[in-house]
Amino acid sequence: MGGPGHTGYRLPDSWGPLAYGGRMRVAVTGASGLIGTALVRSLEADGHRVVRLVRRQPAGPREMSWQPGGTLGAEALAGVDAVVHLAGAGIGDRRWSAAYKRVIRESRVRGTRTVAEAVAQARPRVLVCGSAIGFYGDTGGREVDETAPAGSGFLAGVVRDWEAAAAPAREAGVRVVFARTGLVLGRGGLVGRLLPLFRLGLGGRLGDGRQWMSWISLDDEVAALRFLLDGDLEGPVNLTAPRPVTNADFTRALARAVGRPAVLAVPGAALRLVLGEFAEEGALISQRVLPRRLEEAGFTFGHPEVTAALATATST
Ligand SMILES: NC(=O)c1ccc[n+]([C@@H]2O[C@H](COP(=O)([O-])OP(=O)(O)OC[C@H]3O[C@@H](n4cnc5c(N)ncnc54)[C@H](OP(=O)(O)O)[C@@H]3O)[C@@H](O)[C@H]2O)c1
């Protein structure tokens, strides 16, 4: 038995029977996304059975249909040991119009309620609910862990309501974990969007570059989600590497990873003009978040340093 096939390192055997002994049946929403694709691949590589909950017509026996805000019959989750809920409209994909902000919020709040109500009926062992460090708002240079209160701003409000929407599952006695994820560094996502610019030598820090970025490699994100499926952690858990970096350090590390200089700087005013409100909450926000609960529970990061994470994320 090995760890997740693609991570290149073994999960500790002490992680117990769900990870290694029995085969789990896991239902996953958002299975086609950056994290979902990697998670499903990892679970299936280890022989677990995955049911993808898709918003379109199911394409085969391994898919079931659901609609965020609609109903998800308990029968869809019958016999399922665990649910991982990763669905939600992209946060940095488009300019935040009032209409798109509604889509960001509703896709998560209503989607989570739909999943939580089905979980409350079907009673799997655990619901791992996607969440985000956006919960903490702008933390400046201050380090925060899971004991920190919700911050202010649009995203902090969305994450607070998103987590609250899982109440039916918790009230039914199911173990619910909120995977408060930082910036995921893998092939695709943020790195995928930045790479063309950096490869042309057009990468640069954002604003003054002093804002903190709390990131996690995609391999560690998958390993941490699997760690949460097992064990007994519940409530909020930060999925971020133990060493956040400033935007200036991140920019240097990404430039080094692609072997190009990154001498430019994108002024905050230009970002505000191009990105609108997302400039403050996405590009310029400072978040120095620590994975206190994961570390206390004995989770070991494969990529604790951003240089190694970016080397993997940019390798072809
Ligand atoms: N990637 C990051 O850096 C990061 C950081 C913090 C938190 N997160 C959170 O973790 C979760 C998964 O992230 P990800 O990067 O894998 O996301 P992603 O690549 O954008 O994929 C999300 C998936 O959600 C589904 N989806 C898309 N639009 C939707 C809508 N309007 N309503 C409901 N579902 C929709 C899609 O799956 P189907 O088409 O298969 O339904 C999509 O593949 C998200 O909730 C995200 O906010 C991600």
The ligand as an SDF file (V2000), in Angstrom:
LIG
                    3D

 48 52  0  0  0  0  0  0  0  0999 V2000
   -7.3890   26.8260   -5.7190 N   0  0  0  0  0  0  0  0  0  0  0  0
   -7.1660   27.6510   -4.6860 C   0  0  0  0  0  0  0  0  0  0  0  0
   -6.1240   28.3360   -4.6200 O   0  0  0  0  0  0  0  0  0  0  0  0
   -8.1640   27.7240   -3.5550 C   0  0  0  0  0  0  0  0  0  0  0  0
   -7.8340   28.4920   -2.4190 C   0  0  0  0  0  0  0  0  0  0  0  0
   -8.7400   28.5810   -1.3710 C   0  0  0  0  0  0  0  0  0  0  0  0
   -9.9540   27.9360   -1.4540 C   0  0  0  0  0  0  0  0  0  0  0  0
  -10.2590   27.2080   -2.5520 N   0  0  0  0  0  0  0  0  0  0  0  0
  -11.6080   26.5940   -2.5980 C   0  0  0  0  0  0  0  0  0  0  0  0
  -11.5430   25.1950   -2.7810 O   0  0  0  0  0  0  0  0  0  0  0  0
  -12.6080   24.7660   -3.6260 C   0  0  0  0  0  0  0  0  0  0  0  0
  -12.0210   24.0280   -4.8320 C   0  0  0  0  0  0  0  0  0  0  0  0
  -11.0430   24.8670   -5.4330 O   0  0  0  0  0  0  0  0  0  0  0  0
  -10.4860   24.6210   -6.9230 P   0  0  0  0  0  0  0  0  0  0  0  0
   -9.3030   25.4970   -7.0890 O   0  0  0  0  0  0  0  0  0  0  0  0
  -10.3640   23.1620   -7.2120 O   0  0  0  0  0  0  0  0  0  0  0  0
  -11.6870   25.2500   -7.7490 O   0  0  0  0  0  0  0  0  0  0  0  0
  -11.9510   25.2070   -9.3240 P   0  0  0  0  0  0  0  0  0  0  0  0
  -10.7920   24.6460  -10.0730 O   0  0  0  0  0  0  0  0  0  0  0  0
  -12.4610   26.5540   -9.7020 O   0  0  0  0  0  0  0  0  0  0  0  0
  -13.1310   24.1260   -9.4190 O   0  0  0  0  0  0  0  0  0  0  0  0
  -14.3100   24.2790   -8.7090 C   0  0  0  0  0  0  0  0  0  0  0  0
  -15.3640   23.3270   -9.2680 C   0  0  0  0  0  0  0  0  0  0  0  0
  -16.6240   23.7780   -8.7900 O   0  0  0  0  0  0  0  0  0  0  0  0
  -17.6110   23.5440   -9.7650 C   0  0  0  0  0  0  0  0  0  0  0  0
  -18.2540   24.8230  -10.0790 N   0  0  0  0  0  0  0  0  0  0  0  0
  -17.8570   25.7810  -10.9770 C   0  0  0  0  0  0  0  0  0  0  0  0
  -18.7440   26.7990  -11.0030 N   0  0  0  0  0  0  0  0  0  0  0  0
  -19.7100   26.4660  -10.1160 C   0  0  0  0  0  0  0  0  0  0  0  0
  -20.9240   27.0980   -9.7160 C   0  0  0  0  0  0  0  0  0  0  0  0
  -21.3140   28.2760  -10.2310 N   0  0  0  0  0  0  0  0  0  0  0  0
  -21.6840   26.4610   -8.7850 N   0  0  0  0  0  0  0  0  0  0  0  0
  -21.2920   25.2810   -8.2550 C   0  0  0  0  0  0  0  0  0  0  0  0
  -20.1720   24.6230   -8.6140 N   0  0  0  0  0  0  0  0  0  0  0  0
  -19.4020   25.2190   -9.5290 C   0  0  0  0  0  0  0  0  0  0  0  0
  -16.9270   22.9480  -10.9830 C   0  0  0  0  0  0  0  0  0  0  0  0
  -17.0530   21.5220  -10.8830 O   0  0  0  0  0  0  0  0  0  0  0  0
  -18.1940   20.7040  -11.6680 P   0  0  0  0  0  0  0  0  0  0  0  0
  -18.3510   21.3700  -13.0080 O   0  0  0  0  0  0  0  0  0  0  0  0
  -17.6190   19.3280  -11.7410 O   0  0  0  0  0  0  0  0  0  0  0  0
  -19.4150   20.7930  -10.8230 O   0  0  0  0  0  0  0  0  0  0  0  0
  -15.4740   23.3250  -10.7880 C   0  0  0  0  0  0  0  0  0  0  0  0
  -14.6130   22.3960  -11.3780 O   0  0  0  0  0  0  0  0  0  0  0  0
  -13.3790   26.0330   -4.0290 C   0  0  0  0  0  0  0  0  0  0  0  0
  -14.4800   26.2080   -3.1840 O   0  0  0  0  0  0  0  0  0  0  0  0
  -12.3740   27.1340   -3.7940 C   0  0  0  0  0  0  0  0  0  0  0  0
  -12.9780   28.3790   -3.4720 O   0  0  0  0  0  0  0  0  0  0  0  0
   -9.3980   27.0740   -3.6120 C   0  0  0  0  0  0  0  0  0  0  0  0
  1  2  1  0
  2  3  2  0
  2  4  1  0
  4  5  1  0
  4 48  2  0
  5  6  2  0
  6  7  1  0
  7  8  2  0
  8  9  1  0
  8 48  1  0
  9 10  1  0
  9 46  1  0
 10 11  1  0
 11 12  1  0
 11 44  1  0
 12 13  1  0
 13 14  1  0
 14 15  2  0
 14 16  1  0
 14 17  1  0
 17 18  1  0
 18 19  2  0
 18 20  1  0
 18 21  1  0
 21 22  1  0
 22 23  1  0
 23 24  1  0
 23 42  1  0
 24 25  1  0
 25 26  1  0
 25 36  1  0
 26 27  1  0
 26 35  1  0
 27 28  2  0
 28 29  1  0
 29 30  1  0
 29 35  2  0
 30 31  1  0
 30 32  2  0
 32 33  1  0
 33 34  2  0
 34 35  1  0
 36 37  1  0
 36 42  1  0
 37 38  1  0
 38 39  2  0
 38 40  1  0
 38 41  1  0
 42 43  1  0
 44 45  1  0
 44 46  1  0
 46 47  1  0
M  CHG  2   8   1  16  -1
M  END
$$$$
